[in-house]
């Protein structure tokens, strides 16, 4: 091994796995299913093999070393799966890798990165124990069958040392860049001042609470009213925590594109004030893909073909020249280096100081960023924006379905050609048919027989897909659904239920997560701090229950910083219940028209459903044809959304106006900023209750049995949250003025009154003189 000068004061700590994965990645992105089921660190498979070790063997052995290289000292560590001692006193480093694919596709040369990882462990152990040589062993295990395949190489300490030095030499350019960026980050984040001259009322309190929460490694639930400036008030203290060496990374999690944009703008402001850190935004694959249709086959996509041969150069290039890696920036460099923009953003996430992304990259077990090691989590904070959205999003993440029609179609398609797929598809179809005959809609116990059949199908489908068969889209999509179903089945407990829906000959079974709190808590485990914040975390107890809160967590509520007289609030007690809509249609339209005649400016009118919105809109257009209108529709593109919002521009003539019709809980009812004269009134029709249906009633019954008011948990709290969010579109700055009208007689009932924010409690009832 060549001698190196002793490293200077610069130290870089990295894992053995992170080092070799950077250096040895090569080749192409494989077709979609390959990225979903790679060679994994399957815990159960590892443990099964480790149980076969002898009494002198060790498992999960922690190894670390320091390697001086030029002016850097590399601190490399990791855990080898096994350290085995032979009868002759020699040692074996055992690296275990598990796969759900067929083992006959794995040979000694298939994965050089695995040899590299085990060789690093071999070097550390031989050096620490003055051994001349050691055997490196790779053990591959098929997770479904338990079948194993082993490969061995005997290597000297000199060979291992030379190999490691060569690996490090290839990592050095990236290491130097990372260290330069870290030095700039440390100095700039420590010196950073709050970017605005003054804190708004409540803003300092929120920022202080966030910093304290991070400092004390706690969780915070913060209700901060619209106008506080929640985005900068959570980001700024988290950045300061980086400057004080409490944090290494921030994840800013959102549910909607518009709130991601607000987070990017906050970092842009901080960077203009001198902050130097790297921020990356992850955009969904179907939105950022350069192809007309998402297809990750290297034969079909030039950005997938040879991706890993070019990705390190692309990462070095973008990190040297950019610090705010938004979608347009990532797309620019992805085209330059011919790399997939989505996978590029994921790889950048592991190098960035801040990641702005959807909730699912942390909380969904099927798509989370799995390479975040526990050590990294300990210095990572989660800033969870508009956290009220996470309840239903998490229910969706932790639920899964299987559809009988898909398996029947696959059986018919593959019968006579590939019997192994036809047979396993038929087994799922037959089991669902049995369940249909049983006529039991709701089940609290997991159907293990069905799960086993779905798992067997997934194994057979993957074998066909891995072998590059001419599989069609139905097989691929059904494979994904089956994998998801099996994954969720592993989480199934008393907080889940299963229910069957029958439509003609088709049968769908859903594993439905009723209470996502346990899974949210599990997926968030290990992170230093979690900050859940929203303008509408009301009531706090409900959201703490469903977001995995604990009694020792911090809870904060900050009222609006604006004078409540800025908003005139009117309650018009008309029934919007389904049975009364025909009767109250005319008085409702008259109320809206009358209100518009007496108030200037643009208005947004929100409805609980598209159907109800269309009913009222058609009558409104007939009564007031002179009023310019714009209507939300169900399948709006990003361009459609921009056109809708841009229509709300400030009018030169105060008598000019635009009335927008939109749905509660939709894209225009939260996260939208229409400041000043762009919006001067919001009318909300109904109390936002979700439509009565099977799932909501199941939720209601579950929480009622668990000691809560089930109807509140299933209907009232989620519904009123939508109302509060929609009303929050109006007063966005201290100069905004306008009218909020709430149309429903239930707004005058005590239960609903108790949920109205302080800023709305000076309301007038709709027949007040001001409206006559």
N, C-alpha and C positions, 0 to 999 in steps of 0.2 A: 504494500500500500504506500503510495507516495506521501512524503511528509508535507505537512502544511504549516504555514506560519500560524502562530497562535492568534486567534481571532481578537479583534478589538473589543471595545465595550458594547458593540452591537450584538444583541442576542435575538434569535428568532426561534420561537417554539412552534413545532408542528408535529402532527402525528405521522407515524410511519406510513399509514394508509394514505393520508393526504399527500405526502411526498411522492409516493410511487404512482398514485392515480394521476397526478399531474404529468409526470414524466412519461408514463407508459400508455396513456390513452392514444389510440390510433384507430383508423378505419372509419366506418360509416355508421350513421344512425340506422338501426335496423327497423323493420316494419313495426307498426304501432304496438302490437302485442309483445314484441321483444322488450320494449322499454317499460312495459307494465310488469313483466315477470323476469327480471334479470337474475343472474346468480346473486343470491341473497345471503345475508348473515342470519339464517333461520335459527332462532334461539332454540326451538324445540329439537331440531335436527342436531345442533351442536351438543346440546345436553345429552341426547341419546348416545352419541358417540363418546362423549366424555365419561359417561357412566361405565364404559367398557375399559377405561384406563386401569392399569395395574396400581398396586399400592405405592410404588415408588414414582409414579407419574404425577404430574401436576397439571392443573387446568387454569386458564385465565391468568397467566403469569405476566405481571406488569414489568416492562423493561424500559429503560431509558438510558440515553447517552448524550454526550456533548461532542460535536465534531467541529473543530476550527477549520474554516475554509476562507482564506484571504482575510478580509476584514470583518467577517461575520462568524459568530459561533452558533451553530445549529443545535438546538435542543430537541432531540427526537425521542418520542416515546410511543408506547402502544402496548396492547395486551396480546400475547400469542395465545391461540386457543389451547394448545397443549405443549408441554415439555416432557417428553418421554425418556425414560432411562432404560437402556438395554442391559441384559445380563452381563455383558462384557464391560459395563461402565461407560459406554458411549451414549451420546444424547441425540434425540430427534426433536426438531421443531415441527409441530403439526399445525398446519393452517387448514381449517375446515371451511368449505364453501358449499352451500346448498342451492339446489335448483329445482324448479318445477318442470323443467324440460327433460327430454330423454338423455341419459348419460352417454349413449354411444356417439353423441355428437361432441363429446368432450375428449380431447386427447392431451398429451403432455405439453403441446405447444399452443393450445387454444388460448390460454390466458396468461401471457407473460407477466402481467401486473400481479398475479397471485404469487408467482415465484419471487417477484421482487419484494413483496411485502414480507414473505417468510424469510427471505435472505437478509433483510434489514434486522429482523429479530435474531437471526442466526449470528450476524456480526456482533450485535450487542452482547448476546450471551457468551459467545466464545471469548470476546475481549474481557468481559467482566470476570470470567472464570479461567482465563489463561488456557483455553482449549485450542489444540492445533486444528481440529476439524469438527464438523457436526453434520448430521444428515437433515436435509430439508425435505419435508413431506407435505404434499398437497392431498387432502382427502375431500373428494366430491361426494355428495349424498343427494339422492333423489328424494324430495320431501314426501311424496305420496307413497312410494314403494319401500323406502329405506335402503334401496340398493346403493352400494358404495363403489368408488373407484379411487385407487391410490397411485401416486407417482412419487418417486424418491430421487434425490440427487445428493451425493456426498460432496461437501465443499470444505476447503481449508479456510482458516481465518484470513489468510492473505487474499484469497480469491474473493471472499465476502467483503473485505475492506476495500479492495480495488473496485469492486462492483458498486459499493455504496458511494465512494468518492466520485465515480462517473455519474451516478444518479444525481448527486448533489450539484455537480458542475452544470448539469442541464437545468436544474431548478434555480440556480443563482440569479439569472436575469430577472425572473419573476420575484425572487426574494428581495433583491435590491430595490425593485420598484415598490413592493409592498412596504418595506421598511421606510423608504422615503415618504410614502403616503401616510404611514402611521405617525411619523415624526411631525409632519405638517398638521395632521389631525389633532394630535395631542396639544400642540402649541396653540393652534387656532381655536379649538373648542374650550380650552382653559381661559383664553383671553376674551372670548365672545361676550358681548353685552346684549341685553334685550334690544331687539332691532327697532322698537318704536320708542318715541320720547317718553310716553307715560303708559302705565298699565291701566286698562279699563277697570271699572269696578268689578271685583271678583276675580280678575285675571291673575293677579299676584297670588291670591289664595289658592287657585287651582294649580298654578305652576309650582308653588311651594309644596302642595300636597303630593304632586307627582314626584318631585325630587325626594321628599321624605320617604315616600313609598319605595322608591328604587334604593335609597340608602339603606333602608331597613329590611329589604328583601321581602316585601309584603305585596298584597293585592289591594287595589283601590277600585271602588265603584263610585263614579262621579257623575251626578246629574248637574250639568252646567247649561243654563238656559241659552237659547239662541242669542248671539251678539257678544258673548263673552270673548270669543276668539279661541275656541277650544283647540283648534289645530296647532297654532303657534304655542299655546299655553301648555300643551303636552309635549310637543317636540323640543322646545327650547330647554326645559329642565332635563330631558333625557340626554340631549347633546352635552349639557354641562356635566352630567354624570359620567359621560365618556371622558371629558376633560379632567375629571377628578379620579379617573381610573377605576370607577365603579362598574362601568359597562364597556363592552367591546362592540356590541351590535344592537341595533334597534330594528324591530319589525313593526311597521305601521300597517295595520290590517283594516281593510275596508270591504264593504259589500257592493259599492257602486263606483263606476268610472269617475263620476263627478267629484266624489270625495278624495279619490286618488289624485286628481288634478289639484285640489286644494292643498294636499300634503306636498306635492311637488312645488307648488308656488311658495309654500312656507320655507322649504329648503332653499329655493332660489333667493328668497329675501335674506336668509341667514348667510348664504354664500356671498351675496353682495356686501355683507357686513364683515367679510373676511374669513368665514368658516371654510375650512378645506377638509371635506370628507366625501366619500363616494356613495352616491344614492342610486339605487337601481329600482325601476318599476317593472314588475312582471305583468305582462298582458296575456290574456287567455290565448291558447294555441289557435283556436278557430278564428280569432280576430287578427292575430299578427302574422299568420301563415302567408307566405308569398304566393303559394299555389292557389289556383281556382278552387281546388278541393283538397282538404287535408289528406295527404298520403305520404307517410314517412318512409316508403320503400325507396332505397337508394337508386333503384332503376328508374323510378318515376320523378324523383326530386333531386336536383343538382345540389341543393343546400343540405341535404342529408348525406349524399354521396361524398365520402372522404371528410366528413365533418370533423372527426377527432384528429385528423392530420393537420387541420388548419386552425383549430380552436385556440390553442395556446398563443399563436401569433395575433389572433383577433383580440384576445383578452389583453395582452400586453399593449396593443395599439390603442384600444379604447381607454384603458386606465391611464395611459400616459397623456392623453389629450382631452379627456372629458371627466367631469365629476358628477353631473346630473344626467343619469342615463335613462332618459324617458323613452317612450316608444319610438318617436321619430329618430332619436340618436341611435338607439339599438338597431333600428332598421337600416340606417345609413351604413353602419359598420358591418352589419350582417351581409349586406349586398357587396360591400367592398371585399370582404374576405370569403364570400360564398359559403356562409354558415347559416343554419336554421336559426331564425331570430328568437324563437321560443326557447329552444335548448340553450342558446347563447345567453338569454336572460337568466335562466336557471343556473348556469355555470357562473355567471357574474354575481349571483346572489350569495355564493359562498365566499366571494372576494370582497363584497361591498360592506360598508359600515352600516348602511341603512337599506332595508328592503321594504318597498311599498307594494303590497300585493293583497289578493283576496284572502278572506278568512281560511279558505280550504288548504292553503299551503302550510298552515300550522295545525289546524284542527281536524282535517279529513284524513283518516288513516290510509285512504287509498291513493292520495296524491301529495301527502305532506313532504316537505324537504327532508328526506330521510338521512342525509349526510350531516345533519347538525348533531354533533356528538355532545354527550352530556357535559363535558368540560366547557364547550362553547355556550351551551344553554345557560350555564351558571352566570355568565356575564352578558346575557341577552335580555332585553326588556320587550314586552309585547304592548304596543299601544293599540287598543282595539276601538276603533272609531264607530260611531253609530251602533253601539253594542246591542241595542234593542233588536237589531236585525239578526243577531247571531242565534237567537232562540229557534226561530223557524228554519234558518239556514242549517243549524246543527241537526235538527230533526231530519232534515233532508239528507245531510251527510251520513248519518248513522242509520239510514233506512235503505232497503234494497228490494227489488222485485224480480220475479221470474214469470215469464209469459208462455203459457202452453202453446199458443199458436206458432211461436218461433221454433220450438223444439219439434213440433209436428211437421213443420215445413222442412226442417233439416233432415228429419227421418225420411221423408219422401224423396228429398233431393239426393241423399247419399246411399239409399237402399240399392243394393246391387252393384255399387262401385266401391264404396269404402264402408264396409259393414261395421267396423269398430265405432265409427262416428254415428252411424244410423242406430246402432244398438244402444249406445249411451244416451242419445237424444230421445229415443223411444222410452227409455226407463224414466226420464224426467216427465215426458208427456203422460205416461201411464199413471205415475204417482199423482200428478195434478188432476187427472181424470178421476182417480179414486177419491180424491178430496172433494171434487165436485159432487160426486154421488153421496158423500157423507152429509152434505148440505150444512156443514158447520162453518158459519161465516167467521167467527172470532175464536182464536186459540191463544192461550197464554203460554203454552209449552212449545218449545222449538221442535219441529218435525225433523228429527235426526235422519230418518229414512230419505226424506226429500233432499236434505243437505248433502247426504252421501251421494245420491244420484247426480246432483248438480256438480259436485266436486269431481266425480268420475268423468262426467261430460267435459268439464274444463280441462282435465288432464288429457283426454283423447283429442280434444280440439287443439290444444296447444301443441301436441305432438305433430299433428298435421300441419299447423301453421309454422312451427319451427323448421320442419323439413322443406318448407318452401312450396307446399302444394298450391294448386291453382284454386285456393279457397276463395269463396265469394264474400261479399260484404256482410251477408246475413250470418255466416259462420263467425266472422271476426266480431261483429257486434254482440252476438249471443255469447261468445266466449267472454267478452268484457263484462257483460251482465252477470254471467255465472261466477266469474272471479269476484265481482263485487258482492254478490249474494253470499258466497262462502266466507268472505272477509267479515261481513256484517254479522253472519251467523256466529262467528267466534266471539262477538261482543255481547251476544244475546243474554239478557238476564231479566230480572223482575221488572225492569224499567221499559221493557219491550212488549209488544204483542204481535201476533200474526193475524192477518185477515185476508179473506178470499173475496174476490169480485168475479162474477160470472156475467158474460155478455154473449149470449147465443152459445156457440160451441167453444168460445174462448174462456180461459180461466187465468186469472192473475193472482198470484200470492205475494203479499207484501210483508216483509219484516219491518215493522213500524216502531220507531223510537218515540216513546211517549215523553220521557223525561231525559233530556240530553245532558243534564248537569254532570253526571258521573263521567261521561266520555269527554266532555270539555275539560274537566279537571284532570283526567288522565293524560290527554294530549298536551295540556299546558304544564304538566309536571316537569320540574327541572329548570324551568326558566326563572331568572332572578326575580322578576317582577311582572305583574300583569295589571294594566290600567284599562278598565272598562269604562268608557265614557260616552255620553249622549245627552242631548237636550231633553230626552223623554224617558229616562229610566224611572218611570213611575207606574206602580208603586215600587219602591226600592226592594221590599221583601220578596216580591214576585220575581224580579230579575236576579236577585242574589240566589234564590232557590234554583232557578233554571239555568244559571250560568256557572254553577259550581261554587258559589260563595261560601265562606265559612264565618263563624261568629267573630273570629279575630280580625277579619278583613276591615279595612278602612272604608267608611261611607261618607260621601260629601255631597251636599246639595247647595248650589249657588244660584240665587235668583237672577232675573234679567238685570243687566246694567242700565237699561233704558227706562225712562219715565213711563209708567203704564198708561198714562193719558195719551201717549203717542198712538195707541190703538183704540179706536172706538169698537166696542164689542156688543153685538146684538144677538139675542136668542129669539128665534121665531118658532113658537111651539106648534109646528105642524107635524103630524105623524108621517114618518117615512117608512113605516113597517110595510112589508110586501102587500099585505091585504088592503092597505089604505092608499096605496100609491095612485090608483085611478081617481079616487075621491079628492086627494090633495094636490093633484097635478096643477090644476088651474090656479088655486091660491098661491102655490109655490112660485109658479112662473110670474104671477102678478107681483109677488113680493120682490123677486129678483129684478124685474123691470123697474119697479118703483124705486128700489134702492139705487139702481144704476142712474136713474133720472136725477137723483138728488146727490150723487157723489161723482166726482170727476175721476178720470184715469182708468188704467187697465185693471181688469179683475181676472182672477182664476176661480172657477167653480169646480169643486171636487165632489165625486159621487162614489158610492160603495161598489158599483159595478158598471161595466160598459153598457149593459142593456138599459139600466135605469138612466145612465147619462144620455144615451141616444134618445130615449123617450122624452126627457125634459128638453134636450137640445132642439129636437124637431118642433116641439110646441113653442119654445122660445123664439126660434127662427121665424115661425109664422106670425108671432105677436110683435116681434121687434126686428123686422127684416133690415132695417137701416144700420143695425149694430154689426160691426165687423167681428167675426168669430174665427176661432181655430180650435180643432177637436183632436184630442189624442186618439190614436187607434192602436190595435193590439200588436202589430208586427212592425214597429218603427225601427228604422235603421239609425245608425249614429248620425247620419246626415239629416234624417227626418227630425230627430231630437233637437239638433242644432237649429234647424229652420223654425221649429216651434218656439224655442227660447228666444231666438233673435227677433222674432216677430214682436216681442214685448220691448220695443225700444221706446225711448222717451219721445213724447209727442210735442210738436211745436204748438199746435192748437190744443188748449186744455180740454176742449169739447170732443177732440178725437179720442177714440178709445178702442181697445181690443178686449174681447172676453174669451178666455180660454176655458174649454171644458176638458176635465181630466179625471182620473180615478184615484181614489185614496189608496195609499200604499204603493203607488206606481212611481215611475221614474221622475215625475215632476212634483211629487208631494214631499220629497225630502232631498237635502243636499243641493238645492237650487238657490242661487243668489240672484234675485232681481231687485237690485237696490234702487233707492231714489224713486223717480217717477216711472220706472219701468213697471212697478206693480203698486197699486194703491188700494187694492181690496181683495180679500179671500172669502169665498162663500163655501161653507162645508155642509153638504147635505147628508144627514144621517150620523149615527154614532160609530160608524166604521166596523160594525160587528162582522166577523167572517161569516160566509154563507153557512147555514146549518147543513151539516153533512155527516157522513159516517166517521171520518177521521176526527173532526172536532168533537163529536159526541163521545168517541172513545177516550179522547183526552179529558173531556169533562168527567166521565165516569171514573177514570183512573185517579185524578186528583181529588175528586169527592171522596173516594175510598181511602185516600191517603191523608184525610183530615183537613183538606183545603176546601174553599168554595169552588167546586169544579166549573160552574158556569162562568165565574169571574176569570179563572185561569184559561179557559178554552175560548171565551168569546169577548168578555168586556175589556179586560186588560189589553189584549192585542188590538181590539177595535179602537179603543180610545187613544192608543199610541199613534195610530194612523191619523186621527183627528189632530192631535197635538203637533205632529210633524207637519201636517199640511198648514195649520195655522202659523207655524213658525216661519213660513216663507215670507211673511209680510214685513215685519220689523227687523231689519238686518243691520242697521246703523242707527246712531243716535239722532240722525236727521230724518229718518223715515217716519212717515205718518200714513195712517190708513184705517180701513174698516175690516173687522172680522165678523162675519155673520154665521151663526150656527143654527141650522134649520133642523129641528127635531124636538118634540116635546120632552123627550127623555133627558135633555140637557138641564131641565129644571128639577129632576129627581135627585135626592140626596147622594146616591151612589155615584152618579156621574158628576154632580157638582163637586164632590170631594176630589175628583181627579182634575178639575180645571186648575191651571196654574194661577198663582196670585195675580199675574198681569192681566188675566181675563175676568177676574171676579168683580169688576165694576160694571158688568154688563147691563144693558137695557133690554127689556122684553120687546118683541117686534112691533107691538101696537103703540109704541111710545110716540109722543107728538112729533119727534124729529122725522118720522117716516110718514106722517099723514099728508 
